């Protein structure tokens, strides 16, 4: 399905990030500077990095930071870029879209493509 979202604020960006994994999404903004920044960094100034619990993060054999994303009851291992860390959790600067579900406990033994149960 082709979807156009008018407005690249926090809500528009969150909807675009959530739907873009299964649909073709075009996100429109009124300011050229915002469109250029989105194209360059793939991050909205209105919706900066996403925080997750420290327990959700794992390290690959090559040293990359990873999360396990739940994609229609299937584990998908995703390399992510970590931002700041605080008591509130770890900021995922790149690699995770708003609205995506992740495994927050016992993610270490999961493999890409492995079925998940609730």
N, C-alpha and C positions, 0 to 999 in steps of 0.2 A: 504494500500500500504506500502511496506517496502522501506525505504529510507536510504541510507548511505551517510554521508557528510564527505568528507576528508578535514580536517583542522578545528581546534577548535578556530580560531581567532574570531574577532568580527563578521565578516560576517557569518562564519560557525555556530557560536553559536546562532546568531539571527535567521538564517534559521531553525536550529534545534528546537529552542524554539517556533517559529511560527508554524511549521509543526507538532510538537509532540502532539498537541491537537487533531489531526484527523488522524495521520499516526504513524506507528511504525518507529522510527528514531534511527539510530546509529550514534553517533558523534565520529569521529576518530581524534586523535591528535598524533603528532610525539613524544612528550615528556611524559614519564611516570609520571613525577611530575605533569603535567597539568591534565592528566587523573585522577590521584588520588585526586587532588584538586576539580575537577568537581564532582567526585563521592561523595566526603565528603560534600562539601558546596552547590552543585547544582548551582554554580555561576562561571562564567568565569572571569579571571583577565583582559581579553580584553573587556569585556562587563559588567561592574559592574551595580549596581542597576538602575532601571528605574525611572525617575522623572515624577510626575503627578501634575496637579493643586491641591491646597489645597481643593478646592470645591468638588473634586471627592471623597475625603476620608469621610467616615462616621464611627460611633461607634455603635457596636452591643449592645444588652441588657446586655450581659456579659462583656462588656468593650473591646472587640476585635476590632481592626481596620479592616475596610472592604472597598472593592471597588465593583462596579457593572460592570461586564464585559458583553459586547454585543456578544452573541454567536448565530450567524445565526438569528438575529432579536428577540432573547429571552434574558431576563435579567438573569444573573447568579451572585449571591452574592458570593464573594470570600473573605475569611479572608486573610489578608496580614500582612507582617512584615514591619514596617516603619523604615527607616534609618534616614538620616539627613533631616533637614528642612532648606529651604533658600528662598530668594525672587524668585528663579527660580522654586520653587515647592517643593514637598515632594518626597524623594527618597523611592521607594518601593524596599526593599532589598530582599524580598521573596514573592512569590504568584502571580506574574504577569510576563508573558512572553513578550518579545519584539514582537511588531506587533499586540498585542491584542488590541481591541477597548474597551474603557471604557466610562461610563456615567460621564460627568464632571459637570453637573448642575442638580439639582432637583433629586438626587439619593436617598434621604432619604426615600421617600414613595414607592420605587420599591421593589417588592418581587421576590424571586428566582422563575424562570419559567414564569414570566409575559412577555407577548408579548411586543415588542418595535416597535415604528414607527419612521421613519426618519423625 
